[in-house]
Amino acid sequence: MTAPSALPGPHASALDLGGRTALVTGAANGIGRACALRLAAAGAKVRAVDRDADGLEALAGQSQGLAGTVEPVLLDLTDLDAAEQAAAGTDVLVNNAGLQMVRPLEEFPPEVFHTVLTVMLEAPFRLIRGALPHMYGQGWGRVVNVSSVHGLRASAFKSAYVAAKHGLEGLSKTAALEGAPHGVTSNCVNPAYVRTALVEKQLADQARAHGIPPQRVLTEILLRDSAVKRLIEPEEVAEAVAYLCTPQAAFITGTSLTLDGGWTAH
């Protein structure tokens, strides 16, 4: 005999964000663009935050005809006060923006380390801080932090990125514990290497750091520990982000949804 489901109706993770406002950082390209389009397709009014004006314009063009809308917001996340203000009134917050530099610790520029931590850890804190009053007031909210396998594992030569992603994991869990009584969930999505411009740049940086050709970096370093020998697509990450916004995911909070092709199974 099959146990009855706790969920009524068809067993489908449908996502309807009609009437909801979502904010996605780093929305002009890659994972952020895929997330913005996915949430707009679900009916959300998406605030697409980035400092890339051309990329935001292209995104707005791509969003035509979707159920929701995309509002480009030109913003540099190192302006922390502006970031916090931009998050006011949002129902769904996707902290995605990131940057990378691959250098040995003793050669890593301190100013770049500072910028990476500002954009990838302090800005998410300020965005969450700006979004929570509205979420708490209505008794519903979704915070999705695009972390990385590097939020769970370290790699050489990526001190700033690894530090920022590990910090984001802790911030996400804290937000989950505080948000639970208010109907707000907070989770991380942890992809392995995604087919984005950031990863393409890493190929060159890693090739220089290791002294090998870029193609060998892909096969021997980036995909070495993955059981699935390919890059993950931005749209696959966006689907995971969308799932965490569904009613079926209401009990999922304070955790990390790992999309790593088996990397962390070792």
Residue pairs with C-beta under 8 A, 6 or more apart in sequence:
5 11
7 247
7 248
13 243
13 246
13 248
13 249
14 246
15 42
15 242
15 243
15 245
15 246
16 42
16 43
17 39
17 42
17 43
17 44
17 68
17 91
17 92
17 245
18 42
18 43
18 44
18 67
18 68
19 43
20 43
20 44
20 45
20 91
20 92
21 44
21 45
21 46
21 47
21 89
21 90
21 91
21 92
22 36
22 39
22 44
22 45
22 46
22 47
22 90
22 91
22 92
22 93
22 94
23 46
23 47
23 49
23 73
23 86
23 87
23 90
23 92
23 93
23 94
23 127
23 131
24 32
24 35
24 36
24 39
24 46
24 47
24 48
24 49
24 94
24 96
25 32
25 49
25 50
25 77
25 94
25 95
25 96
25 97
25 123
25 124
25 127
26 32
26 49
26 50
26 96
26 97
26 98
27 33
27 35
27 36
27 46
27 48
27 49
27 50
27 56
27 59
27 96
28 48
28 50
28 52
28 54
28 55
28 56
28 58
28 59
29 50
29 52
29 55
29 196
29 197
30 194
30 196
30 197
30 198
30 234
31 96
31 146
31 191
31 194
31 196
31 234
31 237
31 238
32 48
32 50
32 94
32 96
32 97
32 146
33 55
33 59
33 62
33 234
34 234
34 235
34 237
34 238
35 94
35 96
35 146
35 237
35 238
35 241
35 242
36 46
36 48
36 59
36 63
36 70
37 59
37 62
37 63
37 66
37 70
37 238
38 235
38 238
38 239
38 241
38 242
39 46
39 68
39 92
39 94
39 241
39 242
39 245
40 46
40 63
40 66
40 67
40 68
40 69
40 70
41 66
41 67
41 68
42 67
42 68
42 242
42 245
43 67
43 68
44 68
44 91
44 92
45 68
45 69
45 71
46 63
46 68
46 69
46 70
46 71
47 71
47 73
47 86
47 90
48 56
48 59
48 60
48 70
48 71
48 72
48 73
49 73
49 75
49 77
49 83
49 86
49 97
50 56
50 72
50 73
50 74
50 75
50 97
51 74
51 75
51 76
51 77
53 72
53 74
56 72
56 73
56 74
57 72
59 70
59 72
60 70
60 72
63 69
63 70
73 86
75 82
75 83
75 86
76 82
77 83
77 97
77 118
77 119
77 123
78 115
78 118
78 119
78 123
80 118
80 122
80 123
80 126
81 126
83 123
83 126
83 127
83 130
84 126
84 127
84 129
84 130
85 130
86 127
86 130
87 93
87 126
87 127
87 128
87 129
87 130
87 131
88 130
88 131
88 133
88 134
89 134
90 130
90 131
90 134
90 135
91 134
91 135
91 138
91 140
91 141
91 142
92 141
92 142
92 144
92 245
93 127
93 128
93 131
93 141
93 142
93 143
93 144
94 144
94 145
94 146
94 241
95 123
95 124
95 127
95 128
95 143
95 144
95 145
95 146
95 168
96 146
97 119
97 120
97 123
98 119
98 120
98 146
98 161
98 164
98 198
99 115
99 116
99 119
99 120
99 198
100 116
100 158
100 161
100 198
100 201
100 202
100 205
101 108
101 109
101 112
101 116
101 160
101 161
101 205
102 157
102 158
102 202
102 205
102 206
102 208
102 209
103 109
103 157
103 205
103 209
104 156
104 157
104 209
105 157
105 159
108 159
108 160
112 160
113 159
113 160
113 163
116 160
116 161
116 163
116 164
117 160
117 163
117 164
117 167
120 161
120 164
120 165
120 168
121 164
121 167
121 168
121 171
124 145
124 168
124 171
125 171
128 143
128 171
128 175
128 186
131 141
131 143
132 141
132 175
132 179
132 182
132 184
134 141
135 141
135 179
135 182
135 183
135 184
136 179
136 182
136 184
138 183
139 182
139 183
140 183
140 184
141 179
141 182
141 183
141 184
141 185
142 184
142 185
142 244
142 245
143 172
143 175
143 179
143 184
143 185
143 186
143 187
144 186
144 187
144 188
144 189
144 241
144 244
144 245
145 168
145 169
145 171
145 172
145 186
145 187
145 188
145 189
146 188
146 189
146 191
146 237
146 241
147 165
147 168
147 169
147 172
147 188
147 189
147 190
147 256
148 161
148 165
148 190
148 191
148 192
149 190
149 191
149 192
149 258
149 260
149 263
149 264
150 158
150 161
150 162
150 165
150 166
151 165
151 166
151 168
151 169
151 188
151 190
151 256
152 169
152 190
152 256
152 258
152 264
153 263
153 264
154 162
155 162
157 206
157 209
168 188
169 188
169 256
172 186
172 187
172 188
172 254
172 256
173 186
173 254
175 184
175 186
176 185
176 186
176 187
176 253
176 254
176 255
177 254
179 185
179 186
179 253
180 253
180 254
185 244
185 249
185 250
185 252
185 253
186 253
186 254
187 244
187 252
187 253
187 254
187 255
187 256
187 257
188 255
188 256
188 257
189 237
189 240
189 241
189 244
189 256
189 257
189 259
190 256
190 257
190 258
190 259
190 260
191 232
191 236
191 237
191 240
191 259
191 260
192 226
192 231
192 232
192 259
192 260
192 261
192 263
193 199
193 202
193 222
193 223
193 226
193 231
193 232
194 231
194 232
194 233
194 234
194 237
195 231
195 232
195 233
195 234
196 234
199 222
199 231
202 217
202 222
203 214
203 217
203 218
203 222
204 214
206 214
206 217
206 221
206 222
207 213
207 214
207 216
207 217
210 217
210 221
212 220
219 229
222 231
223 229
223 230
223 231
225 263
225 266
226 260
226 261
226 262
226 263
227 261
227 262
227 263
227 265
228 261
228 262
229 261
230 261
232 259
232 261
236 259
237 259
240 257
240 259
243 249
243 257
244 252
244 257
258 264
